Amino acid sequence: MAELVRDAAAQGARVVNEGGGAAAGTLFYPAVVYPVAEGMKLYREEQFGPVVPVLPFDELETALEYVISSEHGQQVSIFSADPERIGSLVDPLVNQ
């Protein structure tokens, strides 16, 4: 986990939550990393730890393509005050 965070930080991302990414023995404190971009290990590598990569995007199609093209299973949560927008995302994300 630490290597993934270090790699992202070396390429311009940062841990945005206080204490995130710190370690004490085998305990790794959750880290929210922003902004993650293509080329960073966190962008595509599957990791099983408390590291949350946050990827900014301008076009919704960019996010959909990222999820659809992933080699790994993804979990998706959709938050919005716009029910039409949410409705338009259900079909493309149904298998996620």
N, C-alpha and C positions, 0 to 999 in steps of 0.2 A: 504494500500500500504506500509506504513511504517513497519508494522509487517512482511510482506513478505521480504522486504529488510533486516530487522534486522535478521530474521531467516537465510537467505542466508549468511549474513556476519558472523554470529555465527558459520557457518559451512564451512568457508573458502573463500567465494566469496567476491567481493568488487564492489563498484560503481566506474565505470571507467570514468565517465564524470564529469567534475567539476560542483559542485552545485547539482548534481543529488541526489534525495531523500530528499532534504530539503523541509520543509513545511512552509507556511505562511498562517495561517488560514485554509481555505479550498483549497488553492492552493498547489499542490504537484508537485515539479519540476521533469521532466522526469529523470529516472534513468536507465542507462545501467549497468546491473549486470553480472559480469564474474568472474570466471567460475561457472556456475550453474551445479549441479550434482543431480543424483537421491537421494532422501531422503530430499531434500530441498522443502519447500512449493512451491517455484516458479517453480519447476520441473514439477508438475502436476496440481496445482490448477489454475482454470480459474480466471483471474483477469481482471478487466475493468479499468485500469489506465495506466498512462504513465511509466510502468516498462517493460523494455525489457530484458528478460533473455537470455543470450548467453551461449549455451552448446557446448563445444568443443567435437569433435569426430575424430577418426582415420579412421574408416571404414564407407563408405557411407551407408551401410546396417543398421548400428546403427541408423543413422538419419531417414532413411525411416521407420524403425520399431517403432521409437518413435512417428512419426506423425501418422502412421497407427493405432497404439494401443491407441491413445489419446481418451478420453471420450468426448472431446470438439472439435468443429469445428476449423480447423486451417487455417491460411492464409500462403501461401508459396511463397517466392520470390527466384528465382534462378539466381545467378550471376556467369558467367564464361566466359573465352575467348575460351573455348573448345565447339564448337557446337555439337559434338558427345556426350559429357557428358551431356549437357543440354537435348538433344534429348532422351537420355536413361532415363531421370527422368520424362519426360512428362507423360507417361502412369501410373507409380505408384503414381503420385501426382495429377492426373487429377481431383479428387474429392475434392481437398484441395483448 
